[in-house]
Amino acid sequence: MRVALLVVAAAVALSGCMHGGGRDEDAQRALAQTTERLGAIRSGTLEFGVLVEPRDEEPFGFELEGPFELREGAPARLHVEYTRIANGRRATVTLVSTGEDAWAEVDGERVDLDPEQRQELLGTAEELSAGGLEQFQVGDWIASAELERGDSTDVVRGDLDVVAAVNGLARLAGGLGRDVPQVEGESAQRLREATESATYELETGTDDRLLRRLLLRAVFAAEVPEELRDALGDVVGATITFHLGVSRPNEPVTIESG
């Protein structure tokens, strides 16, 4: 349950009809405007997840999907399906917060949480409302940017600064009560050397500059120094994909009252 709640707290597809490329300045401007407006997203349908695909083992990770509404001075309202992926299997539980009550659902049946779990979910929902999506300062994580314009959304894509991204996500985890050390100095250099590729793709509204989708993908080498293997563990020799999406941003959502 704790992992699911931390994922929910952290959380709070490509566009078609592309025509023409944009200058780097345009891409940087789109990134900056989208980052500045992350805090303006207060509701929508969330898609969030991390998938680790080791080269010689089964993939593992998690996914979140469902409506949410962030409220000033009150816990978020949400109804999200949390899916755990492990050993080639998927297991899903639904987490619900009305802001006043919280529970889980398994196979469509309500499962009341014990007082500690209920308070933890409501507390996480409150942190989500307070922090919002502005915690994802993705503009600091990029190494290059190219803009493709569309009719209703634009796409910015390029190379990712893997060290900046890892440290940014570590700071986010630290704000959620998880002790994740920063990668610095020689360790940062080794991380860069162990990264075969690191790319991102960000979809943003052409007119409103509200985030629609963020995709990060990093491929790590199988053969790395022993010290780095100790630090990276299961991510060595793996492809890691992180995605965060918000469809219908700031449109009304329906949260079941139970």
C-alpha positions as CSV (number, residue, x, y, z in Angstrom):
1,M,0.0,0.0,0.0
2,R,2.8,2.5,0.9
3,V,4.4,2.1,-2.6
4,A,1.0,2.8,-4.2
5,L,0.5,5.9,-2.1
6,L,3.9,7.3,-2.9
7,V,3.2,6.8,-6.5
8,V,-0.1,8.6,-6.2
9,A,1.7,11.5,-4.5
10,A,4.4,11.7,-7.2
11,A,1.8,11.8,-9.8
12,V,-0.3,14.4,-9.0
13,A,0.5,9.7,-26.6
14,L,1.9,11.3,-29.5
15,S,-0.2,13.9,-31.4
16,G,-1.0,13.4,-35.0
17,C,-1.3,15.8,-37.9
18,M,2.2,17.1,-37.4
19,H,3.5,19.7,-39.9
20,G,6.8,21.4,-40.0
21,G,9.7,21.6,-37.5
22,G,10.4,24.4,-35.0
23,R,13.6,26.2,-34.0
24,D,15.4,25.3,-30.8
25,E,14.3,28.6,-29.3
26,D,10.7,27.7,-30.0
27,A,11.2,24.3,-28.4
28,Q,12.8,25.9,-25.3
29,R,10.0,28.4,-25.1
30,A,7.3,25.6,-25.3
31,L,9.2,23.6,-22.6
32,A,9.4,26.7,-20.3
33,Q,5.8,27.6,-20.7
34,T,4.6,24.1,-20.1
35,T,6.8,23.8,-17.0
36,E,5.5,27.1,-15.6
37,R,1.9,26.0,-16.1
38,L,2.2,22.6,-14.4
39,G,0.8,24.1,-11.3
40,A,-2.2,25.3,-13.3
41,I,-3.4,21.7,-13.9
42,R,-5.9,21.0,-11.2
43,S,-8.0,18.1,-12.6
44,G,-8.1,15.6,-15.4
45,T,-7.5,12.0,-16.1
46,L,-4.1,10.8,-14.9
47,E,-1.8,8.3,-16.6
48,F,1.4,7.6,-14.7
49,G,3.8,4.8,-14.6
50,V,7.3,3.3,-14.6
51,L,8.4,0.2,-16.5
52,V,11.8,-1.5,-16.0
53,E,12.7,-4.1,-18.7
54,P,15.8,-6.0,-17.8
55,R,17.5,-7.7,-20.7
56,D,17.4,-11.2,-19.2
57,E,14.4,-11.0,-16.8
58,E,10.7,-10.3,-16.7
59,P,9.7,-6.6,-16.7
60,F,8.5,-4.9,-13.6
61,G,6.9,-1.6,-12.6
62,F,3.6,0.0,-12.0
63,E,0.9,2.1,-13.7
64,L,-1.7,4.5,-12.4
65,E,-4.8,5.6,-14.3
66,G,-7.9,7.5,-13.4
67,P,-9.6,10.9,-12.7
68,F,-8.2,13.3,-10.1
69,E,-9.1,16.8,-8.8
70,L,-6.7,18.9,-6.7
71,R,-8.3,21.2,-4.1
72,E,-6.9,24.2,-2.3
73,G,-6.5,23.4,1.4
74,A,-8.1,20.0,1.2
75,P,-7.1,16.5,0.2
76,A,-7.3,15.6,-3.5
77,R,-10.3,13.7,-4.9
78,L,-9.2,10.7,-7.0
79,H,-10.3,7.4,-8.3
80,V,-7.2,5.6,-9.7
81,E,-6.4,2.1,-10.7
82,Y,-3.0,1.1,-9.4
83,T,-1.5,-1.8,-11.4
84,R,1.6,-3.6,-10.2
85,I,3.7,-5.4,-12.8
86,A,6.0,-8.2,-11.6
87,N,7.1,-11.7,-12.9
88,G,5.1,-11.3,-16.0
89,R,1.9,-10.7,-14.1
90,R,-0.3,-7.7,-13.5
91,A,-2.4,-7.1,-10.4
92,T,-4.7,-4.1,-10.0
93,V,-6.3,-2.4,-7.0
94,T,-8.3,0.8,-7.1
95,L,-7.6,3.6,-4.7
96,V,-10.3,6.1,-4.0
97,S,-10.3,9.4,-2.0
98,T,-13.3,11.7,-1.8
99,G,-11.3,14.2,0.3
100,E,-13.3,13.2,3.3
101,D,-13.1,9.4,3.1
102,A,-10.7,6.9,1.5
103,W,-10.9,3.2,0.6
104,A,-9.6,0.5,-1.8
105,E,-11.5,-1.6,-4.3
106,V,-10.6,-5.1,-5.4
107,D,-12.5,-6.8,-8.2
108,G,-15.2,-4.1,-8.0
109,E,-15.7,-4.7,-4.3
110,R,-15.0,-2.0,-1.7
111,V,-12.4,-2.9,0.9
112,D,-12.3,-0.6,3.9
113,L,-8.9,0.4,5.0
114,D,-7.7,0.3,8.6
115,P,-7.5,3.7,10.3
116,E,-3.7,4.1,9.7
117,Q,-4.1,3.2,6.0
118,R,-7.1,5.5,5.5
119,Q,-5.3,8.4,7.1
120,E,-2.2,7.7,5.0
121,L,-4.2,7.8,1.8
122,L,-6.0,11.0,2.8
123,G,-2.6,12.5,3.9
124,T,-1.1,11.6,0.6
125,A,-4.1,13.1,-1.2
126,E,-3.6,16.3,0.8
127,E,0.1,16.4,-0.2
128,L,-0.9,15.9,-3.8
129,S,-3.2,18.9,-3.7
130,A,-0.6,21.0,-2.0
131,G,2.3,20.1,-4.3
132,G,0.5,19.6,-7.6
133,L,2.3,18.7,-10.8
134,E,4.8,21.6,-10.5
135,Q,7.1,19.2,-8.7
136,F,8.1,17.8,-12.1
137,Q,10.6,20.5,-13.2
138,V,11.2,18.7,-16.5
139,G,12.7,21.8,-18.1
140,D,15.9,21.2,-16.0
141,W,16.3,17.6,-17.2
142,I,16.8,18.1,-21.0
143,A,20.0,18.3,-23.0
144,S,18.4,19.2,-26.4
145,A,15.0,20.1,-27.8
146,E,13.3,20.1,-31.1
147,L,9.7,21.2,-31.6
148,E,7.1,19.7,-34.0
149,R,3.9,21.7,-34.3
150,G,0.4,20.2,-34.5
151,D,-3.2,21.4,-34.8
152,S,-4.1,21.2,-31.1
153,T,-0.9,20.0,-29.4
154,D,2.8,20.4,-30.0
155,V,5.5,17.8,-29.3
156,V,9.0,18.6,-28.0
157,R,11.5,15.8,-28.1
158,G,15.2,15.4,-27.7
159,D,18.0,14.0,-25.5
160,L,17.6,13.8,-21.8
161,D,20.3,14.8,-19.2
162,V,20.1,11.5,-17.4
163,V,21.9,12.7,-14.2
164,A,19.7,15.8,-13.9
165,A,16.6,13.6,-14.4
166,V,17.7,11.0,-11.8
167,N,18.5,13.7,-9.3
168,G,15.2,15.6,-10.0
169,L,13.2,12.4,-9.4
170,A,15.3,11.7,-6.3
171,R,14.5,15.2,-4.9
172,L,10.8,14.5,-5.6
173,A,11.0,11.2,-3.7
174,G,12.7,12.9,-0.8
175,G,9.8,15.3,-0.6
176,L,7.6,12.3,-0.2
177,G,9.6,10.9,2.7
178,R,11.9,8.5,0.8
179,D,15.6,8.8,1.2
180,V,17.1,8.7,-2.3
181,P,20.7,10.0,-2.6
182,Q,21.8,12.5,-5.2
183,V,24.2,11.3,-8.0
184,E,27.2,13.5,-8.0
185,G,30.9,13.7,-9.0
186,E,32.5,10.4,-10.1
187,S,29.2,8.5,-9.7
188,A,27.4,11.0,-12.1
189,Q,30.1,10.5,-14.7
190,R,29.8,6.7,-14.4
191,L,26.1,7.0,-14.8
192,R,26.5,8.9,-18.0
193,E,29.0,6.3,-19.3
194,A,26.6,3.5,-18.5
195,T,23.7,5.2,-20.3
196,E,23.4,4.0,-23.9
197,S,20.6,6.4,-24.7
198,A,18.3,8.8,-22.8
199,T,15.5,10.6,-24.6
200,Y,12.3,12.4,-23.8
201,E,9.1,13.4,-25.5
202,L,6.7,16.0,-24.2
203,E,3.3,16.8,-25.6
204,T,1.8,20.2,-24.7
205,G,-1.3,22.1,-25.7
206,T,-0.7,24.5,-28.6
207,D,-2.9,27.3,-27.1
208,D,-2.9,26.6,-23.3
209,R,0.5,25.1,-22.9
210,L,-0.9,22.5,-20.4
211,L,1.0,19.2,-20.3
212,R,-0.7,16.3,-22.1
213,R,2.0,13.7,-21.9
214,L,5.6,13.3,-20.8
215,L,7.7,10.2,-21.8
216,L,11.2,9.5,-20.6
217,R,13.2,6.5,-21.8
218,A,16.7,5.5,-20.7
219,V,18.7,2.4,-21.8
220,F,21.5,1.3,-19.5
221,A,24.5,-0.8,-20.5
222,A,24.9,-4.4,-19.3
223,E,28.6,-4.1,-18.6
224,V,29.4,-1.3,-16.1
225,P,32.0,-0.8,-13.4
226,E,31.3,-2.9,-10.2
227,E,30.8,0.3,-8.1
228,L,28.1,1.4,-10.5
229,R,26.4,-2.0,-10.5
230,D,26.2,-1.8,-6.7
231,A,24.6,1.7,-7.0
232,L,22.2,0.9,-9.8
233,G,21.2,-2.6,-9.0
234,D,18.4,-3.9,-11.2
235,V,18.5,-1.0,-13.6
236,V,21.8,-2.2,-15.0
237,G,21.3,-3.8,-18.5
238,A,17.8,-2.5,-18.6
239,T,15.4,-0.1,-20.4
240,I,13.5,2.2,-18.1
241,T,10.4,4.0,-19.3
242,F,8.7,6.8,-17.3
243,H,5.4,8.3,-18.4
244,L,3.1,11.0,-17.1
245,G,0.0,12.1,-18.9
246,V,-3.0,14.2,-18.2
247,S,-6.0,14.0,-20.6
248,R,-8.8,16.6,-20.5
249,P,-6.8,18.9,-18.2
250,N,-8.9,21.1,-15.9
251,E,-12.2,19.6,-17.1
252,P,-14.7,18.4,-14.5
253,V,-14.2,14.9,-13.2
254,T,-16.5,12.5,-11.5
255,I,-15.3,10.7,-8.3
256,E,-17.5,8.0,-6.8
257,S,-18.8,8.8,-3.4
258,G,-19.0,5.2,-2.3
